[in-house]
Amino acid sequence: MKLFLSAPAAGALTLALLSSVAQAQSLPASSADYFTPVEQWSGFYAGVHGGIVESDKLPNLFGSTKSFTGGLVLGADMQVGSLVFGGMLEANYGRDYNHAMGGGAQLKQTWSGAAKVRAGLAIDQLLVYGMAGYGVARLEPGTGVTSGAVNAGGLVFGGGVEYAVTEELTLKLEYQQARYGNVAFTSGGLAQTKDLIDHSIRAGINFRF
């Protein structure tokens, strides 16, 4: 089953969630009495992350086909009881990350970005969550590809765990998959398309405010 979610729609949904958190934090005490009290996971955060990524299979830390990735994230969460939901925007850069397109041809992925929502369960200082959204990747011609660079978009999803070291500092470990469908390229004089899949495992630090 295909999930149709455009980049503007995903971005609008994420921004709406960020706005909801801001409005909740600005409520006066008399209005806040009508809502569940804000708990430790509510608020804005910014962070950095890094890890390994591989095309079409789970990355192996000791394998020769993995690549390294790193990036930035900006997001917000709202906690209601033990439930946490929120949204985030992220940007990533990949080093020497190539997609095999068949017949020796390659596309090189340089950067990617995503707008995502997440929902999870808070267990004291631990948050277990799932996430989904829309992502875009920049793909440049590599070996055997004669067409130009393209921007590919598609569904991203995954999950992870985040641990609150202090009220302002959290550590996370997560898995994410990105699917870019019908990526067009030309190789050997023949115009072709191929579905690409990224698998990444990342660790990160978030600073909450």
Helices and strands as residue ranges (DSSP letters): H 7-25, H 29-32, E 43-55, E 67-80, E 83-102, E 105-123, E 126-141, E 150-164, E 169-187, E 190-208
